[in-house]
Amino acid sequence: MPEIIRRTALFDLQKSQGARCIKFGDWEMPVQFTSILDEHQAVRTSCGVFDISHMGEIFVSGPQAMRWLQHMLANDLAKCAVGDAQYTFLLNERGGVIDDLIVYRLAEDNFLLLVNAAKIEEDAAWLDGHREEGVTIDDRSETMGAIAVQGPEAPRIFRELFGGEIPSRNKALALHRCSAMVIAATTGYTGEAGFELFFPTSLAADLWQSAINAGAKPCGLGARDTLRLEMCYPLNGSDLSPDRTPLEAGLGIFVALDKPDFIGRDALLAQRERGVPAKLAALRMTEKSPPPRAHYPVLADGKRVGETTSGALAPSLGEGVALAYLPPDLAKPGQSLTIDIRGRNFAAVVEKKPLYRPSLWLPA
């Protein structure tokens, strides 16, 4: 059968605006409009807008929604008030990451789960397979679009689009545009000030172009990747997987092991007791080298001790950076290592996360 390529509602408009597109999973998405460096710097110094319509929107509601999601998700949803957003995990019984996601509490018993594009069907099936009475699951991924506006100028652009002040970090609220509901949130994937909008696909072109008219530069997946790597934000499928736990990824702060019950809890408690076998470390190249990429061997004293899971040239730092799972004793900041880049070894050092610290805000 012919391969099915999916496109967002903005694809044709983006092509007319000069987007260079690549295959990203099942999607054809812009990798850049001008250049990755140009778009990266726009987000760090002014503002950029990203099409994130490929991500999934799964709504969970009902009188038992809160109790049920507490069992399904690893973070403590009780700390998430109405109007709050929370980073969390969908875990398997081994404590491995099925998906990392953001949950927005829209009302007492109404939640939006923002899930990764490659995991929409799997997440929806996992949730539906565990669904209980009093819980409604509504996957609206096919009918909703989304954009992310990121950078120091984002608060001004929010005012121009909606006539009010941008919410504080990790919040969500419902707005209206053209008689349709728009969910505005402030979570982000770059470390900069910014907001995300979730809306019916009929509003996609209007909101995308309005953000550009207000001063946001169109940005593609290339800049999205370099920006998140500088912040050491993980990418599901690369830095996170069903065979790695949040504790190994250094994300234990987002796991509520003091909750009495959630899927994967027993496995995580056992792992915490015996110690993790590896830790996801941030690496910075200390000599001139080609950019590190995923699946490059990492060596200590000439012996392979791991491999990179993500890597790129970090424009804000002017150096190559990477993430890699390493033995815990080699994952400490200051540890000298080498990375085998296409048959040549280049010096690197383990650094404290994040590798770059934005001036406006750091993730909560």
C-alpha positions as CSV (number, residue, x, y, z in Angstrom):
1,M,0.0,0.0,0.0
2,P,1.2,3.5,-0.7
3,E,2.7,5.4,2.3
4,I,0.2,7.8,3.9
5,I,1.7,11.2,4.6
6,R,-0.2,13.5,7.0
7,R,-0.2,17.3,6.8
8,T,-1.6,20.0,9.1
9,A,-4.2,22.5,8.0
10,L,-1.4,25.1,7.6
11,F,0.7,23.1,5.1
12,D,-0.3,24.9,1.9
13,L,0.0,28.3,3.6
14,Q,3.5,27.4,5.0
15,K,4.7,26.2,1.6
16,S,3.6,29.5,0.1
17,Q,5.7,31.2,2.8
18,G,8.9,29.4,1.8
19,A,8.7,26.4,4.2
20,R,11.2,23.6,3.4
21,C,9.4,20.4,4.6
22,I,10.7,17.0,5.7
23,K,9.1,13.7,6.7
24,F,8.6,13.7,10.5
25,G,7.1,10.4,11.5
26,D,3.9,10.1,9.5
27,W,3.8,13.9,8.9
28,E,5.3,16.3,6.4
29,M,6.3,19.3,8.4
30,P,8.4,22.5,7.9
31,V,12.0,22.0,9.0
32,Q,12.8,25.6,8.3
33,F,11.6,28.7,6.5
34,T,14.8,30.7,6.3
35,S,17.5,28.9,8.3
36,I,17.6,27.0,11.6
37,L,20.2,29.5,13.0
38,D,18.0,32.5,12.0
39,E,14.9,31.0,13.5
40,H,16.6,29.9,16.6
41,Q,18.0,33.4,17.3
42,A,14.6,34.9,16.6
43,V,13.1,32.9,19.4
44,R,16.0,33.8,21.8
45,T,15.9,37.5,21.0
46,S,12.4,38.4,19.7
47,C,9.7,35.8,18.8
48,G,9.0,32.8,16.6
49,V,5.8,30.9,15.8
50,F,5.7,27.1,15.4
51,D,3.0,24.9,13.9
52,I,2.4,22.2,16.5
53,S,-0.9,20.9,15.0
54,H,0.6,17.5,14.6
55,M,0.4,16.9,18.3
56,G,-2.6,15.3,19.8
57,E,-5.5,16.7,21.9
58,I,-7.3,14.1,24.1
59,F,-10.0,15.4,26.4
60,V,-10.9,13.5,29.5
61,S,-14.0,14.4,31.5
62,G,-16.6,13.0,33.8
63,P,-17.3,12.6,37.5
64,Q,-14.5,10.1,37.9
65,A,-12.0,11.8,35.6
66,M,-9.8,13.2,38.4
67,R,-9.6,10.0,40.4
68,W,-8.9,7.9,37.2
69,L,-6.2,10.2,35.8
70,Q,-4.4,10.1,39.2
71,H,-4.1,6.4,38.6
72,M,-3.1,6.7,34.9
73,L,-0.5,9.6,35.2
74,A,2.7,9.7,37.2
75,N,2.6,13.3,38.5
76,D,0.2,14.4,41.3
77,L,-2.8,15.9,39.6
78,A,-4.2,17.0,43.0
79,K,-1.6,19.8,42.8
80,C,-3.1,21.0,39.5
81,A,-5.9,23.5,40.2
82,V,-8.4,24.6,37.6
83,G,-6.5,26.7,35.1
84,D,-3.2,25.0,35.7
85,A,-1.0,23.0,33.4
86,Q,1.2,20.1,34.6
87,Y,4.0,18.0,32.9
88,T,3.5,14.3,33.5
89,F,4.0,10.8,32.2
90,L,2.0,7.9,30.9
91,L,3.9,4.9,32.1
92,N,3.8,1.1,31.5
93,E,3.9,-1.4,34.3
94,R,7.7,-1.4,34.2
95,G,7.8,2.3,34.8
96,G,8.9,3.0,31.2
97,V,7.7,6.0,29.4
98,I,4.9,5.4,27.0
99,D,4.6,9.2,26.5
100,D,5.5,12.4,28.2
101,L,2.6,14.9,28.0
102,I,1.0,18.0,29.4
103,V,-2.3,17.9,31.2
104,Y,-4.4,21.1,31.3
105,R,-7.1,21.2,34.0
106,L,-9.9,23.2,32.2
107,A,-12.6,22.6,34.9
108,E,-13.0,20.4,38.0
109,D,-13.7,17.3,35.9
110,N,-12.5,18.4,32.5
111,F,-8.9,17.8,31.3
112,L,-7.0,18.3,28.1
113,L,-4.0,15.9,27.5
114,L,-1.5,17.2,25.0
115,V,0.3,14.2,23.7
116,N,3.1,13.6,21.2
117,A,2.2,13.2,17.5
118,A,3.7,9.7,17.1
119,K,1.9,8.5,20.2
120,I,-1.7,9.7,19.6
121,E,-3.2,6.4,18.6
122,E,-1.1,4.4,21.2
123,D,-2.0,6.8,24.0
124,A,-5.7,6.9,23.1
125,A,-5.8,3.1,23.0
126,W,-3.9,2.7,26.3
127,L,-6.3,5.2,28.0
128,D,-9.4,3.6,26.4
129,G,-8.2,0.1,27.5
130,H,-8.1,1.3,31.1
131,R,-11.2,3.5,31.0
132,E,-13.6,3.1,33.9
133,E,-17.2,4.1,34.4
134,G,-17.7,7.8,34.9
135,V,-14.9,8.7,32.5
136,T,-15.3,10.0,29.0
137,I,-12.4,10.1,26.6
138,D,-12.6,12.3,23.5
139,D,-9.7,12.3,21.0
140,R,-10.1,15.5,19.0
141,S,-6.7,15.4,17.4
142,E,-8.1,15.3,13.9
143,T,-10.2,18.4,14.3
144,M,-7.9,20.7,16.2
145,G,-4.9,22.7,15.3
146,A,-2.2,24.3,17.5
147,I,0.5,26.9,17.3
148,A,3.3,27.9,19.8
149,V,4.5,31.5,20.0
150,Q,7.8,31.6,21.8
151,G,10.3,34.4,22.7
152,P,10.7,37.6,24.7
153,E,8.2,39.4,22.5
154,A,5.5,36.8,23.1
155,P,3.7,38.7,25.8
156,R,3.3,41.7,23.5
157,I,2.0,39.5,20.7
158,F,-0.5,37.9,23.1
159,R,-1.9,41.3,23.9
160,E,-2.2,42.2,20.3
161,L,-4.1,39.0,19.5
162,F,-6.4,38.8,22.6
163,G,-6.3,42.3,24.2
164,G,-5.2,41.0,27.6
165,E,-2.1,40.0,29.6
166,I,-0.4,36.7,29.0
167,P,-1.1,34.2,31.8
168,S,1.8,33.3,34.1
169,R,3.9,30.2,33.6
170,N,2.1,26.8,33.4
171,K,-1.4,28.1,33.1
172,A,-4.3,27.6,30.7
173,L,-7.5,29.5,30.0
174,A,-10.3,29.5,27.5
175,L,-10.7,32.5,25.1
176,H,-12.9,33.1,22.1
177,R,-12.1,34.1,18.5
178,C,-14.6,34.2,15.7
179,S,-17.2,32.7,18.0
180,A,-15.0,29.6,18.5
181,M,-13.2,28.5,21.7
182,V,-9.4,28.8,21.8
183,I,-7.5,27.3,24.7
184,A,-4.4,29.4,25.5
185,A,-1.6,27.9,27.6
186,T,1.9,28.9,28.8
187,T,4.0,25.8,29.0
188,G,6.5,25.9,26.1
189,Y,9.4,23.8,24.7
190,T,12.1,26.5,24.4
191,G,12.6,27.9,27.9
192,E,11.5,31.4,26.7
193,A,8.4,33.3,27.5
194,G,5.6,32.2,25.3
195,F,2.1,30.7,24.8
196,E,0.4,27.9,22.9
197,L,-3.0,28.1,21.3
198,F,-5.3,25.1,20.7
199,F,-8.3,25.7,18.4
200,P,-10.6,24.2,15.7
201,T,-8.7,23.8,12.4
202,S,-10.9,26.4,10.8
203,L,-9.0,29.1,12.8
204,A,-5.5,27.8,11.9
205,A,-4.7,30.2,9.0
206,D,-6.1,33.2,10.9
207,L,-4.1,32.6,14.1
208,W,-0.9,31.6,12.3
209,Q,-1.0,34.7,10.1
210,S,-2.1,37.0,12.9
211,A,1.0,35.9,15.0
212,I,3.2,36.6,12.0
213,N,1.6,40.0,11.4
214,A,2.2,40.9,15.0
215,G,6.0,40.2,14.6
216,A,6.5,36.4,15.2
217,K,8.9,34.7,12.7
218,P,7.7,31.4,11.2
219,C,9.9,28.6,12.6
220,G,10.3,24.9,11.8
221,L,11.3,21.7,13.5
222,G,15.0,22.4,13.1
223,A,14.9,25.4,15.5
224,R,12.5,23.6,17.7
225,D,15.0,20.9,18.2
226,T,18.1,23.1,18.9
227,L,16.1,25.3,21.3
228,R,14.8,22.3,23.3
229,L,18.3,20.7,23.4
230,E,19.8,23.8,24.9
231,M,17.2,23.5,27.6
232,C,17.8,19.7,27.9
233,Y,14.1,19.1,27.3
234,P,13.7,15.4,26.3
235,L,12.2,14.3,23.0
236,N,9.9,11.2,23.2
237,G,11.2,8.4,21.1
238,S,14.7,9.7,21.3
239,D,15.5,10.6,24.9
240,L,12.5,8.9,26.4
241,S,11.2,5.4,25.6
242,P,9.2,2.5,27.1
243,D,12.6,1.0,28.2
244,R,13.7,4.0,30.2
245,T,12.1,5.4,33.3
246,P,11.6,9.1,34.3
247,L,14.1,8.4,37.2
248,E,16.8,7.5,34.6
249,A,15.9,10.5,32.6
250,G,16.5,12.8,35.6
251,L,12.8,13.7,35.6
252,G,11.9,12.3,39.0
253,I,10.6,15.7,40.1
254,F,7.6,15.1,37.9
255,V,6.8,11.7,39.4
256,A,4.7,11.6,42.6
257,L,6.0,8.4,44.3
258,D,4.1,9.5,47.5
259,K,0.8,8.9,45.7
260,P,-0.7,5.7,46.9
261,D,-1.2,4.2,43.4
262,F,-0.4,4.8,39.7
263,I,0.6,2.6,36.9
264,G,4.4,2.0,37.1
265,R,4.7,3.1,40.7
266,D,5.9,-0.2,42.1
267,A,8.6,-0.5,39.5
268,L,9.8,3.0,40.1
269,L,9.9,2.4,43.9
270,A,12.0,-0.7,43.3
271,Q,14.4,1.2,41.0
272,R,14.8,4.0,43.4
273,E,15.7,1.5,46.1
274,R,18.3,-0.3,44.1
275,G,19.6,2.7,42.1
276,V,19.1,3.6,38.5
277,P,21.3,1.8,36.0
278,A,21.9,4.9,33.9
279,K,21.3,8.6,33.9
280,L,20.5,11.0,31.0
281,A,23.4,13.4,31.0
282,A,23.9,16.7,29.1
283,L,27.2,16.8,27.1
284,R,29.0,19.8,25.6
285,M,31.7,19.5,23.0
286,T,35.0,21.0,24.3
287,E,36.8,21.1,20.9
288,K,35.8,22.0,17.4
289,S,33.9,19.1,15.9
290,P,31.1,18.3,13.5
291,P,27.7,18.5,15.3
292,P,26.9,15.4,17.4
293,R,23.8,13.5,16.4
294,A,21.8,10.7,17.9
295,H,23.3,7.2,18.2
296,Y,26.9,8.3,18.3
297,P,29.1,6.2,20.7
298,V,30.2,7.9,24.0
299,L,33.5,6.7,25.4
300,A,35.4,7.0,28.7
301,D,39.1,6.1,28.5
302,G,38.6,4.6,25.1
303,K,35.8,2.3,26.3
304,R,32.2,2.7,25.0
305,V,29.9,3.6,27.9
306,G,26.8,4.8,26.1
307,E,25.5,6.5,23.0
308,T,23.9,9.9,22.3
309,T,20.1,10.0,22.2
310,S,20.0,13.6,20.7
311,G,22.5,16.0,19.5
312,A,23.0,19.2,17.5
313,L,25.0,22.4,17.2
314,A,23.6,24.8,19.9
315,P,23.4,28.2,18.3
316,S,23.2,30.1,21.6
317,L,26.4,28.4,22.8
318,G,28.3,28.1,19.5
319,E,29.2,24.5,20.4
320,G,27.9,21.0,19.9
321,V,25.7,19.6,22.6
322,A,24.1,16.2,23.1
323,L,22.1,14.0,25.6
324,A,23.2,10.5,26.5
325,Y,22.4,7.8,29.0
326,L,25.5,7.1,31.0
327,P,26.5,5.0,34.0
328,P,25.7,7.1,37.1
329,D,29.3,7.5,38.1
330,L,30.1,9.0,34.7
331,A,27.0,11.3,34.5
332,K,28.3,13.9,37.0
333,P,29.0,17.4,35.8
334,G,32.7,17.9,35.0
335,Q,33.3,14.3,33.8
336,S,35.5,14.3,30.7
337,L,34.4,12.0,27.8
338,T,34.7,11.6,24.1
339,I,32.1,11.2,21.4
340,D,32.8,9.1,18.3
341,I,31.6,11.3,15.4
342,R,31.8,9.3,12.1
343,G,34.9,7.4,13.2
344,R,36.8,10.3,14.9
345,N,36.8,10.9,18.6
346,F,36.1,14.4,19.9
347,A,36.4,15.7,23.5
348,A,33.2,16.4,25.5
349,V,32.3,17.2,29.1
350,V,29.2,16.5,31.2
351,E,27.4,19.7,32.1
352,K,24.7,20.7,34.6
353,K,21.3,21.0,33.0
354,P,20.1,23.2,31.4
355,L,22.9,24.0,29.0
356,Y,21.4,27.4,28.3
357,R,19.5,29.7,30.8
358,P,17.0,32.1,29.3
359,S,16.8,35.6,30.7
360,L,13.0,35.7,31.1
361,W,12.0,32.5,32.9
362,L,13.1,29.0,33.5
363,P,10.7,26.0,33.6
364,A,8.8,25.7,36.9
